[in-house]
Amino acid sequence: MKFFDLHCDTIEELMKRGENLLNSTAQFNMRGQSRLKAAVQCMAIWVPDSIRGREAVWFVDRHEAYLRKIVEHSQGRAVLADSFSELEKGLKERKWGMIRTIEGGAALGGRLENIGHFKAAHFKMMTLTWNGKNELGSGPASEEGLTAFGKEAVRELEAAGIIVDCSHLNDAGFADLLHQAKKPFVASHSNLRSCCDHPRNLREDQFKELVRRGGLCGINLYSRFLSVPDRGGEGERELLFRHIYRMLELGGENVIAWGTDFDGGITCDPSLGDPYKAAAFGSYLTARGIPRGTVEKFSFENAYGFFKRHME
């Protein structure tokens, strides 16, 4: 099995608990690493809506330092990749590849020069918003689109080689992003609104834009984004299948990926509650008639190919 996950919030949980990658009690852990032929985890640092300005920059810096520390003390089992070539080398050595990402453009502290700061720290992807407003735009808590600063930030992120992530962005902001983005962008952890009517999920026309532009969409395990009413993880395998099947009907074979949202305070089916169980979900998909090659694309190849093309 191979596994490439576009989003988890584990680093903050580990820092709160004083844990590391080897003794993690979080949803993301390395206990079953030997079962995976190749594994990549995008490690997001989430900036809460209560943190703004310079404090947001410091918040990300502190958590990035902790991430570096625990990777250095992983007994050679993980690599925090500064480049795609380093990621590729680590995978050949059967290490768990880890990529720095940011959840929430508030991390910029309202200053474009901080894009260069995070580029120098080897961050590779950033969501523009979380749920509330920040200097760039807003999540579902508002109907306002991207600000002038947010539009400029999109251009500067692309110029810096940092992948733009539209998860959490509201519909008006998504429409503005379509006019600003020149490169493919991703929705690191978003499902389909037609299968679960929640504003955090993508409309079908938005998903088709990801397809048209050669982006990625990471399937989110959070039960709230899989069904209305929220089943709290019950019957989640079937619900996941419905989202994936519909995405395939919309032409998403080369776009779908994992975006588990592990350790983001989510409830999910216990049978999917860690990377190894999620990776094994591929057997369920093939049993339901999805071709093995398509399952392999979803589990690993689509995300790996995208980062090979776009990770600097």
N, C-alpha and C positions, 0 to 999 in steps of 0.2 A: 504494500500500500504506500501511496505518496499523499502528502497533505500540504497545502499552501493556504494559509488563512490571512485574509486582508485586515482583520481587526480583532484585537482583544485589549482589555483594560488592565491586564494583570500586573504591570509594573507598579501601579499605585497600591494595589492590594498587598503585594509583597513588601513594599516599603512600610505600609501601615503595620503589617504583622511582624516586621523584622525578619522575614524569611528570604530565602534565596531560591535559585532554580533547582537545587538538589533536594531541598526539604519543603518545597511548596505544597501547601494544602489547598491552593486555589484550583479553579476549574482548569486553567492551563497549567500543566506540569510536565516533567520530563521522565516520569516513571516508566512509561511504555515506549520509550524512544527506539528500542531495538526492534520493535514491530514495524517501523516505518523505513522504507527504502530511501526516502528523501522527505524532508520536512522544513517548511519555512513559516515563520510567524512574524507578521507585522505587529510590533509592540507599540501601541498608541499611548501617548501621554495626554490624558484628558484634562482640559482646563475648565473647571466649573464656572457657571455663569456669575458666581459671586466674586470672581477674581478678575481684575482688569488692570490695565496700565503696566508699569514696570514690574509689579508683583507677579503678573502672568508670565513674563519672561523668566523671572527667577524661579517660578514654580516649575516650569518645563526644564530649566537647567538642573535643578536639584534632582528631579526624577531621572533625567538622562544620566547624571553622574551615578546614581544608584544602579541603573541598568548596566552601565559599563562595569561597575564593581562586581555585580553578581555574575555577569558573563565571564569576567576574568577569573572568577573563582568557581567555574563550572567544571573543573577538572578536564578541560579540553573537549567538552561535549557540546559546546555551542560556540557560534561565531557571530559577533555583532558586525554586520557587513557594512563597510564604508563605501563599497562599490559593488557592481554586479560581478566583476571578476573575483572579488573576495568571497561573495556569496557562492558562486559556482565552485570555487576551490573548497570551501567548507563542506558543501554537499558531497563532493567527491570523497571527502574524508569522513563521511557519515556523521557530520556534526549537524546540530539543529541550527539552521540559518535564521538570523533575526534581523529585522529591518526597523529602523527608527521612524515613527510617524507621530503626527500631532492631531489631536481631536479638538478643534476649536481655534479659529483664527484670532481669537483674543490673545493668543500667545504672542502675537506681534507687538502687543502693547500700543497699537495705533501708530507704529513707526515702520515705514517700508524698509529702513536699513536693517531691521531685525530679520528680514528674509535672508540677507547675507550672513547674519549671525547663525541662523539655523542651518543654512547650507554648509557653513564651515564645520558645524557639529554633525554633519552627515545625515540630517533628516531628509527623507525621500518623498514624503506625502503629507498633506495637510487638509483637513476639512476646513471650510470657510467659516462655519458657525457650529454651535451646539444648538440647544433648543431655544435659547433666548436671543436678544439683540447683542451685537458687539459692534466694533468699529467697521466691520466689513459688510454686515447685513444681518439677517435674522433667520432663525429656525422657525418651526411651526407656531411659535408663540406670537408671531406677528405676520402681517401680510405685506410688509415693506420689502422691496427688492434690495439688490446690492447698492451700497453707498458708492459715492465717487471714489472713496478710498478703497473700497472692496473691489471695484472694477480695475483700479490701478494695481492692486495687490495680485489679482489673477494674472495680469500681464507680467508682473515682476516674478511671481512664483514660477511661471512657465520659463521665463528667461533664465532663472536660476537652476532649472532642472528639477524643481520640486513638483511632484504630481499633484494636481488639484483634485480634491475629493468632495463630491457634492452631497454625501450623506448628511442629513440634518438640515440641509438648505431648504427653505420654503419654496413654493411654486414660483413666486415672483422672482426670487433670487435665481432659481434654475433657469428661468427664461432669460434673465440678464446674462447668466453665465454662457448661454448658447451664443450670445453676440460677442462675448469677450474672448472665449477660449479659442485658441488656434491649434492646440494639441489635444490628443485624446485625454479624457478625464475619467474618473472612476466614481462609483458609489460603493464605498468599501463595505457597508453593512446595511443594506436596504432591500426590502422585499417588494412585492407587487400590490398596489392598492386595489386592483381588480379582484385579487384573491383575499385581501384583508383590508378593509376600508379604514386605514389609519394614515394621518398626514405625514408620518415618517416614511411611509412606503412610496414607491415611484408610481406615477401614472404610466399606463402602457405607452403613450406617446413619448414620455421621457425615457423609458427603457429603450424604445426603438431608436432614440437619438444616441444612446450609448452604443447600440449595435452599429448604427450608421457611422459613428465616429471612431469605432475600434477601441472602445473603452472596456471597462469591467464592471460587473455588479456582484457584490459579495452577499450570499444568502445569510440572513440573520436568524439565529436560533431563538431569539427572545419571543416567548409565547404571545406577547401583546401584539407583535407584528405579523403573527401567523393566522390568527382567527379573531373574529368578533362574535360573541363575547370571548374574552381571554379564557382559554381552557387551562391555563396554568401548567402547560406541558403535556396534558393528556392528549393522546392520539397525534402527537406532533409529527411523527414520521409520515403519516398520510398527508398532513397539511404541508409539510415541506415538499413532498412529492408534487402536490398540486401547484405550488409556486414554481418549482423547477420545470414541470411539464409545460405550464403556460409560457414561461420564458423561452423554452425551446420552440413552442409554436410561433412565438414572435421573432424568431430568427436568432436567438441568443446562444446557439451552441458554442460559439467562440468567445462569449462574453461572461458566462456564468462562472462563479467561483465561490469559495467559502468566505464569509465575513461574520464569523460566529458571534462576536460581541462577548466572548467569554470574560467573566469577572467584571462585567459592567452592571452588576446588580440584577442579572436576568434570571427568570425562571425558564427552564427548558426541560424537555423529556430527559429523565435520568439516563436513558439508553444512549443519549447523544452528548452527555455532559462533560466530556473531555476530548482532546484531539484524537485519541485512538478510537473511541467510539464513533466520533464523527467521521473519521476516515473509513471505518467499516460500514458506514451507511451506504457506500457504493454498492455493496452486495444487495441491499434492499432495492436500490434503483434498477440494477440489472434484472433482478427478479420481477420487477414491475414492467420490464420490456424496454428500458432505455439501453441503447447499445453500449457495450463496454468502452469503446473508444470515446464516446460522448461523456461517460462517467469519468474517465481518466482526465479529460479536458477540464471538467468541473472541479475535480479533486485537486488538480495540480497544474496541468499543462497550460491552461489559459492564463493564469496569473503569472506563472514562471515565464512564459513567452512575452507577456506584456512588460514585465520588469526587465527582461533581457533587452527589449527595444527602448525602454524609457528610463531605466535607472542609471543615473550617472555616477 
